[in-house]
Amino acid sequence: MNRRRFLQSIAAAATTPALAAETPWKLNYLLASSMYGSLPLAEILPEVKKTGATSIELWPKKHGTQREEIDAMGHEKFAALLREQGLSFGGTTRYDLGPFKLTEEIAVVKKLGGSFIVTGGSGDWKGLTPDQLKANVKGFVEKMKPHAALAAENGVSIGIENHVNNLIDTPDSLRWLADEIRTMPGIGIALAPYHLPQDTKLLSDLIRHIDQKMTLFYAWEHGKGCMKPMPKEEELQQMPGRGPLDWKPLLDALKAMNFTGPTEIFMHPTPRGIPILPTAAETTAEIVRAKQHLDKLVG
């Protein structure tokens, strides 16, 4: 081997490990506008990157006002504001519309470059036997087929959130939904640990069962709940690192399935429609604290 070839081989050997090294898995953070209550987008958008997120999800009343705000200002102006901040658009939460009235919302989300709409399940769930509930989940999926097909045609996923007083409320209903939509494009699950038993094995197993049908993951635990006024330090126990939930097994499950979809650090304040803390800066700092907690566990 001549000297030049020898030096080339040494250089190649030195760079090969770096090239071969896998990119470390990490969470892909999305910011919910409702974390800032009804503050205007002009105040919220500059905070997005500070939280570690690269995109924003818009909420309507009563949790926020930003979804209505973009209709009032015009979608083109909103898109320009996103470009100014170097941000992308994630999607919207539309419980107010329900799962069967999303045609216009799908068009808006597509227009703005978003990828999802979160809503709830629909159908009877109270007082049913497990077999009846399972049949109702299957019936719901059947009704969703044309809506999911439209969403898929437009590059959007309808994320069905597990929510209290909802067809998709229990661990079993989540498993059944995941099984029914396994090969169905345009529909997935927005998993909210808050609304489930705070059992790390159960939650981790659900993550693995949902697998690639996970549209969105809420970094949101139950803590002391969110349905009544309480001291702020208790209300904030919904946030990762403040409540008792051990997030490590859940993050391990997300990593095992190589989840690259959006993760939203989340909580609900009481009353709805206010920032989780009095100012935008304090709200951002609390989201950053929760992100650091999760990132440390991932690392």
C-alpha positions in Angstrom: 0.0 0.0 0.0 1.5 3.4 -1.0 1.6 6.3 1.4 -1.4 8.1 -0.1 -3.6 5.0 0.0 -2.5 4.3 3.6 -3.5 7.9 4.7 -6.8 7.6 2.9 -7.6 4.3 4.7 -6.7 5.9 8.1 -9.0 8.8 7.4 -11.8 6.5 6.3 -11.4 4.4 9.5 -11.6 7.5 11.6 -14.9 8.7 10.1 -16.6 5.3 9.8 -17.8 5.1 13.4 -19.3 8.6 13.2 -21.1 7.7 10.1 -22.3 4.3 11.4 -23.5 5.7 14.7 -27.2 5.8 15.0 -29.0 9.1 15.6 -30.2 9.0 19.3 -33.9 8.6 19.7 -35.6 11.6 21.2 -39.1 13.0 21.6 -40.6 15.3 18.9 -42.2 18.1 20.9 -45.4 19.9 19.9 -46.8 22.9 21.8 -50.5 23.1 22.6 -51.8 26.7 22.4 -54.2 26.0 25.2 -51.3 25.9 27.7 -51.3 29.7 27.3 -55.1 30.0 27.7 -56.6 32.7 25.6 -53.5 34.7 25.0 -53.1 35.9 21.4 -50.9 34.1 18.9 -48.7 37.2 18.8 -47.6 36.3 22.3 -47.6 32.6 22.0 -45.7 32.0 18.8 -42.4 33.5 20.0 -42.5 31.1 22.9 -42.8 27.9 20.8 -39.1 27.3 20.1 -38.2 28.3 23.7 -40.2 25.3 24.9 -38.2 22.9 22.7 -41.1 22.5 20.2 -40.9 23.2 16.5 -44.7 23.2 15.8 -47.9 24.3 17.4 -51.4 22.8 17.8 -54.3 25.2 18.0 -57.2 24.9 20.4 -60.7 26.5 20.2 -62.8 27.9 23.0 -63.2 27.0 25.9 -59.6 25.9 26.3 -58.1 28.6 24.1 -59.1 31.1 21.4 -56.3 30.5 18.9 -58.3 28.4 16.5 -60.9 31.1 16.2 -58.2 33.7 16.0 -56.7 32.3 12.8 -60.1 32.4 11.1 -60.5 36.0 12.1 -57.0 37.1 10.9 -57.0 34.9 7.8 -55.1 31.6 7.3 -52.6 33.2 5.0 -51.6 35.8 7.6 -51.3 33.0 10.2 -49.1 31.0 7.8 -46.9 34.1 7.4 -46.6 34.4 11.2 -45.4 30.8 11.3 -42.8 31.4 8.7 -41.6 34.5 10.5 -41.0 32.4 13.6 -39.5 29.4 11.7 -42.3 27.1 12.9 -44.5 24.5 11.3 -48.2 23.8 12.0 -49.1 20.6 13.8 -52.9 20.5 13.7 -55.9 21.2 15.8 -58.1 19.8 18.6 -61.8 19.8 17.7 -63.9 18.1 20.3 -66.5 20.8 19.5 -66.9 19.3 16.0 -66.8 15.7 16.9 -65.5 12.9 14.7 -68.1 13.1 11.9 -68.0 16.8 11.1 -64.4 17.3 10.2 -64.5 17.9 6.4 -63.9 21.6 6.5 -61.3 21.2 9.3 -59.4 18.7 7.3 -59.1 21.2 4.4 -57.8 23.9 6.8 -55.3 21.6 8.4 -54.0 20.5 5.0 -53.9 24.1 3.7 -51.6 25.1 6.7 -49.4 22.0 6.3 -50.7 20.2 9.4 -50.9 16.5 9.9 -53.6 15.8 12.5 -56.9 16.6 14.1 -57.7 15.4 17.7 -61.2 14.6 18.6 -63.2 12.1 20.7 -65.0 8.8 20.0 -68.7 8.7 19.6 -71.3 6.1 20.6 -72.9 4.5 23.6 -70.7 3.3 26.4 -72.6 3.6 29.7 -73.8 0.4 31.3 -72.7 -1.8 28.5 -71.2 -5.3 28.9 -67.6 -5.7 27.5 -69.0 -7.5 24.5 -71.5 -4.7 23.8 -68.8 -2.0 24.2 -66.5 -3.9 21.9 -69.3 -4.1 19.3 -69.9 -0.3 19.6 -66.2 0.4 19.1 -66.3 -1.7 16.0 -69.4 0.2 14.8 -67.8 3.5 15.5 -64.8 2.5 13.3 -67.2 1.5 10.5 -68.8 4.9 10.6 -65.4 6.6 10.6 -64.2 4.9 7.4 -65.3 7.6 4.9 -64.0 10.4 7.3 -60.7 8.6 7.7 -60.4 8.1 4.0 -60.9 11.8 3.4 -58.3 12.6 6.0 -55.8 10.2 4.5 -56.3 11.7 1.0 -55.3 15.0 2.5 -52.3 13.8 4.5 -54.1 14.1 7.8 -54.7 11.7 10.6 -57.8 11.9 12.9 -56.5 11.2 16.4 -59.1 9.7 18.6 -58.3 10.7 22.2 -59.2 8.4 25.1 -61.3 10.7 27.3 -63.6 10.3 30.3 -67.3 9.9 29.4 -66.4 8.9 25.9 -66.7 5.7 23.9 -62.9 5.4 24.0 -62.4 5.7 27.7 -61.0 2.4 29.1 -57.8 0.4 28.3 -59.9 -2.3 26.6 -61.6 0.2 24.4 -58.2 1.6 23.4 -57.0 -1.9 22.5 -60.1 -2.7 20.5 -59.8 0.6 18.6 -56.2 0.0 17.8 -57.0 -3.4 16.5 -59.8 -2.2 14.3 -57.9 0.6 12.7 -54.5 -1.3 12.4 -54.6 -1.2 8.6 -56.9 1.8 8.2 -55.1 5.0 7.0 -56.2 8.5 8.1 -57.1 7.5 11.7 -55.1 6.9 14.9 -55.1 7.3 18.6 -54.1 10.4 20.7 -53.1 8.7 23.9 -53.7 10.6 27.1 -52.2 8.8 30.2 -54.1 11.3 32.4 -57.4 9.6 31.6 -56.2 6.1 32.4 -55.1 4.2 35.6 -51.7 5.5 36.6 -50.1 2.1 36.3 -46.8 2.2 34.4 -47.0 -1.4 33.2 -50.6 -0.9 31.9 -49.7 2.4 30.2 -46.5 1.0 28.7 -48.3 -2.1 27.4 -50.9 0.2 25.8 -48.2 2.2 24.1 -46.8 -1.0 22.6 -50.2 -2.3 21.6 -51.2 1.0 19.8 -47.7 1.0 18.1 -47.8 2.8 14.8 -51.4 3.9 15.2 -50.2 6.6 17.7 -51.1 9.9 16.2 -50.1 12.0 19.2 -48.8 11.3 22.7 -49.7 13.5 25.6 -47.0 13.8 28.3 -49.8 14.3 30.8 -50.4 12.5 34.1 -53.3 12.6 36.5 -51.7 14.0 39.6 -54.4 15.7 41.6 -56.7 16.0 38.7 -58.0 19.1 36.9 -61.7 19.2 37.6 -61.9 21.6 40.5 -60.0 24.6 41.9 -56.9 23.7 44.0 -53.6 25.3 45.0 -51.4 25.8 41.9 -48.7 23.4 43.2 -51.3 20.7 43.3 -52.8 21.5 39.9 -49.3 21.4 38.4 -48.9 17.7 39.4 -50.4 16.9 36.0 -47.0 17.9 34.5 -44.2 15.4 34.1 -41.8 15.5 37.0 -44.2 17.1 39.4 -46.7 14.2 39.9 -46.0 10.7 41.1 -46.0 8.9 37.7 -42.7 7.3 36.7 -42.3 8.3 33.1 -39.3 6.1 32.3 -41.2 2.9 31.4 -43.5 4.9 29.1 -40.6 6.6 27.4 -38.9 3.2 27.0 -42.0 1.9 25.3 -42.1 4.9 23.0 -38.5 4.4 22.2 -39.0 0.6 21.5 -41.6 1.5 18.9 -39.5 4.3 17.5 -42.3 6.8 18.0 -41.5 9.9 16.0 -44.9 11.5 16.1 -45.7 14.6 18.2 -45.4 14.6 22.0 -47.3 17.3 23.8 -46.4 18.3 27.3 -49.9 19.0 28.7 -52.2 19.8 31.5 -55.6 21.6 32.0 -55.9 24.6 34.3 -59.0 25.5 36.3 -60.9 27.4 35.1 -60.3 26.5 31.4 -59.1 29.3 29.1 -56.4 30.7 31.4 -52.6 30.1 31.0 -51.3 27.3 33.2 -49.3 30.0 35.1 -50.0 33.7 35.2 -47.7 34.9 32.4 -46.4 33.5 29.1 -42.9 33.5 30.4 -43.8 31.5 33.5 -45.8 29.1 31.4 -42.9 28.5 29.0 -40.5 28.0 32.0 -42.8 25.3 33.4 -43.0 23.5 30.0 -39.2 23.7 29.7 -38.9 22.2 33.2 -41.1 19.2 32.3 -39.2 18.8 29.0 -35.9 18.6 30.9 -37.4 16.0 33.2 -38.4 13.8 30.2 -35.2 14.4 28.3 -33.1 13.3 31.3 -35.1 10.1 31.5 -34.6 9.5 27.7 -30.9 10.2 28.0 
